[in-house]
Amino acid sequence: MPSRGSASPPRFRTRVIVAAAIALYLVIEGFSLAELRLLERRGVRFDPRPSVLTENQKDTLSQFLSRGHATGMGFDPVLGWTKALTPTIESIRQIAETNSAGMRDDQEYAPFPAAGITRIEAFGDSFTYCRDVRLAECWAKRIPEMAPRVEVLNYGVGAYGLDQAYLRYLKVGATYHPHIVFIGYMTENFQRDVNVFRAFYSDAYPDWIFSKPRFQLQSGRLALLKNPLSSFEDYQRLVQNPAQVLAELGRNDFHYQMSYGQGPLDSLPSVRLAKIAWATAKKQVLYPLLDREGVYNPNSEAYQVTEKIFDAFYRKVLEDGALPIIVIFPNTTDQQRNRDRKPRCYAPLLKHFNAEQYRFVDLLNAFQPYQSRYQLQDLLGLSSS
């Protein structure tokens, strides 16, 4: 029969192991907390994908649903929206500068251009729409001032991806029989082409409620995923069951899939750090949109979808008897990279355009002669976005 003292060593060892495990756990949590604070200083914070609606979104949804119709809010069941939801005095004034055909213009146009007039249609996002300037200052208005025999019909819409611009062209592009079609493209747009709900991608639009269609590649061909919230009933369901509907939207949203959700253990620093690390690994190693030099990754879904949309858009304009011209709008980052003599992030697209002999205008070239004479903020009119 074992003696009374023989049980002590096992109990002692158990206590030692438990104490060591607790100490190790505390060290891990302490290390994780320190790493999280370090990441916050670098601008990286724990930011789970949304599973609830913000107060701004609830307010906007309430306004939208209370109207009982789409007038004034810009909702479109196919395209997602036809005007950007930015409820500011500036945007309200700009919305008033929209003609009956939904163009940003203060005049109406006949279905066919007058004799001797060259008609251009422009499709794209807010860079095409000219969101930050008055109508008279918009490039689409300045061109006719310089060339009176030219008219520009502006179909740009704020927050659009190239996919929506293409779908809008399919819907209305042939109605006014253009001679030339500008395919406007701001260089960040390729990330929008794999997005379904803007809140999954950017927090720049805190009141955004509309979803959008997108394309996927199936056997190398474009396959359209229709706008998932295409009726008032869909938006009523979003209000009633936000967590469920947001998860449904995320199934086909690249940015949702690259992020992480909220969980019951998020109060633990180690859990938060692990989620950030895994999301970072997916974005930078497994499915990077950009390479280490900040250039489009040609193997990414976003690039490949965007390239195919350009091909389809360009080909359709030709089939309709008009001349397509791709117009690349550089953003602030593009201009700064160019000043720093870094490669253009959209270089793979330029290579593709040249290989296909597409007509295009890279507007970044227009800034180059002024780089040594002006600071970047001067060329931007004191705007940094």
N, C-alpha and C positions, 0 to 999 in steps of 0.2 A: 504493500500500500504506500503511495507516494507521500512524502513528508509535506508538512504544511508550507514550508518555504520553497518547494519545487515549482509552485505555480507563479511565483513572483517574476522570474525571468521572462516568461512569455508575456505576462501583463505589462511588464516594464518595456519590453520591445514593442508591444502594441502602442503603448503611450508615446514612445519615441517616434514611431512611424507616423502616428496621427499628428503629433506636434510638428514633425518635419514637413508633412503634407500641408498643414495649415500655414507654416512659415513659407513654403514654396508658393502656395496660392497667393499669400499676401505680397510676396515679392513680385509675382506675375502681375497682380492687379496694380501694384505701385508702379512697376515699369510701364504697364499699359497706360496708366493715367498720365505719367510723364510724357510718353510718346504722343498722346492725344493733345496735350497742351503744346508740345512742340509743333505738331501739325497745324494746330489752330493759328499759331504765329505765322505759319507759311500759307495761311489761307485755306487750309483743308479742314473741314469740320464734319461732324457726324450729321448727315443729311439724308434720312430715309426717304424713299419715294412716297408721294402723298397717298394716303388711304382715306382721307376725309377731305371735304371741301373747305376752303378758306372762307372767312367771313365775306371777303370781297366777291368771291365766286358765288356764294349764296345770294348776296344782294343782286348781282348781275343776273343770275338765274331767275330770281324772283321777278325782276323787271321784264325779262324775256318772256317768261311763262304767263305773266299777268296781261300781256298785250294780246295774246291769243292769235298772233300772226307774226310774220317775220319782218314786216315793214319797219324800217328805222334801225334795226339791230344788225342787219347785214347777213342773217342766217341764210345758208343755201344748202339744201339737202344733198346735193352732189359734191360741191366744192368745199363745203364746210362753212365758208363765209365769203362775202363779196366786199366787205369793208372791215378794217381793223377795229377791234374793240379797245379803243384807248380814250376813255371819257375825259378828255381835256378840252379847254376852250379852243385850243389850236385844232384838234382833231374834229370837233364839232363844226368849226368853220370850214374845214376842208371837205367834210362830208357834204356840206351844202353846195360845194363846187362840183357836184356830180350831175351829169346829164341823165336823160331818161333811159339811155342805154347802159348806164352803170360805169361810164368812163369818167375819169377826172377831167372835167371840162365844163366851160360855161356856155357852150354852144352845141347845137344839134347838127347831125350830119345826115346827108342823103345816103341811101343804100349804095349808090355808085358815085365815085369821085367825078367832079366836073372835068370837062375837057381841059387838057393841059396841066392838070394837077396831079402830082405824085402823092399817093396816099400811103402812109406808113402806119402800121399798128404796132403797139409796144405792149408786151406782156412781161410780167415779172413781179417782184416784191415791192417793198417801200422805196427802194432806190429807183425803181421805175416810176412808182406813184409820186415820188418827190414829197415824202411825208413831212420833212422839216422845213419846207419853204412854201411861200404863197404860190398860188396858181400861176401868176404872171412871171414868177421866177423859175418855174419848173422848166427843165430842159426840153420837155415835149412842147412847151409853148415858145421857147426861145428859138428853136429851129425854124418854125415858120416866119418868125420875125426876120431872121437872116436870109431865109430862102422863101419868099412869098408864094412860090409855086409848089410848095411842099406843105402837107398837113400831117399832123401826128395825132392819132387816136390812142389815148392813154388808158390801157386796161390793167395797169399795175394795181396790186392790192397789198396792203401792209401785212407782213408776217407770212406771206405765201412761200411755199417751196416751189422748186421747178416743176414738180409733179402737178401742183394745182394750176400753175401758169399754163402748162400744156393742156390740162383738162379744160381750162377756161377757153383756150384757143379752139379746142374741138367743139365747144358749145357755141361760141359766138364769133370765132375768127373769120369765117367766110361771109358773115352777114353784110359787112360793109366793103367787101371786095377790095382788099388792099393790094398795092403793087409790091410792097416790101413789108416784112414782119421782123421786128426786133425781138429777139429772144433774150430778155434781160436776165442776168445772173449775177447775184452777189455771192462772193466766194465762200461764205459760211453756209449757203443754202443746201449744200449736199448733205449736211447733217439733218436738215428738215425733211429730206426725202425718205428717211426711215423713221419718221416721227408720226404719231397718230394724235397725241394729246399734248399740247404745248407745255403743260405743267410738268410733264415727265422730263422735258429737255431743258427748259429755261424758266427761271423765276422772274424774268423781266416783265411778265404780263400777269400780275397778281389777280386780276379779275377775269382771266380768260376762261371761257366755258366751252367753246366750240371744238369739236373733234374734226379730223380731216381724213380724206382718203390717202392711200399710199400705194405704191407699186412694190411687188416682190418679183424676184427672178425665178421662173420655173422652166427648167431645161433651157436656160439661156435666154428666155423670152420674158417680156414684161407681162405680169399678171396683176390686174387691178384688184385691190382690196377696197371695197366701197366704204364710203364714210360711215362709220359705225353708229353715230348718233345723227340720224337723218330725218327725225320727226320730233314733234313736240312731245309725243308719248315717250320717246327715248330720253328726253331731257327731264321729264317728270320722274322717270325711273331713276335717273342719276340723283335727283333730289331725295328720293325715298330710300334708295339703297346705294349710297356713294361708294362704299368699300367694294361691293360686288361689281358695280359697273366700272369703276376705275381699274380693277383687276382684269376685267374683260378687255378693256381698252389696251392694257399693257401687254396682252398676249402677242400683238403684232407690232409693238413699239420697241425699237432697238434700245432706246435710252432707258426705258423701263427695265428691260432685261439686263442691262449693264449695272443697274443700281441694286439697292437692298431695301428690304422692308423693315417695318417696326416689329419688335418682338418683346415678350415678357421679361427677357433677361438684359434688355438694353441699358439698365442701370449699372451693369458691370462694365468697367473700363475695358476689360479683355474682350468682351463680346463686341463692343463698339469698334475697337481697334481691328478685330478680326474681320468684321464686315467691311470696314474701309479698305483693309488690305486686299480682300478678295475682289472687291469692286475695282480697285486700282489695277490688280493683276489682269482682270478681264479687259479693262479699257486700254491698258498700255502694252500688254503682252499677248493675250489670246485673240482679242478682236480690236486692234488699234485702228482708229480712223486716220491717224497721221503717223508718219515715220518719225524717227528721232530728230530729223531736221525740221519737223513741222510741215512736211509735204504730204499731200493726199496719199494714202495707202491704196494702190490700185487693186489690192486683193480684198479690200473691205467691201462689205455689202453696200454701204452708202455710196462709195465711188462707183461701183459697178452698176447700181440702179440709176444713178445720175447720168452716167455715160449712155446707158440705153435710152433714157428719157430724151437726152439730146438727139440721139439718132432718130428716134420716132418723131420728135417735134420737127426737126429739120426736114425729114422726109415728107411729112404731112404737108408742110407749107409748100414745098415744091410741087407735090401732087395737086394742091389747090391752085397752082398757077402763079404763086407769088415768090419773091426772092427772100429767103431767110438770111438774117445776119445776127449772129450771136454777139451780144454786147456784155462784156464782163465789167462789173462795177467793183472796184477794189474797196475794201473797208479800211479802217484805221490801221489794223494789224498788218495788212498787205503793204500799206504805204511805209510803215515803220520798218518792216522787213526789207523792203527795197532800199531804203536809206542805209540799212545795216549791211547791204550787199549779200543778203541771204536769198536762197532760191525762192521762187514764187510757189506758194503752197499748192496752187492749182496747176503746176507744171505738167502733170500727167494728162490733164484735160487738154492743155495746149498741144501736147504731142499728138493726142488723138484727133483734135481738130485739123492739124496739119496733115496727118496721115489720110484723113477722109476728105481733105481739100474743102473743108467748111469755110465759109466766109465768117470772119469774126473780127471784133474790135476789142482790144485789151486797153481799157481806159487808164490803166496804171501807167502806160507809156506817156500819156499826156502830162503826168505829174513830174516826170523825170527832169525835164529842162528847168524846173523851178526848185528842185530840191536844195541846191546850193544857195539860193537866194531867199528862201522862206523857211521858217519853222513849220513843222507839221500842223500845229494849232492854227497858224495863220491861214493855211490852205483849207482848213476845215471850218473856217469862220468861227473859231473859238469853241467848236463842238468836238467832243471826243468819242462820239458814238455814230 
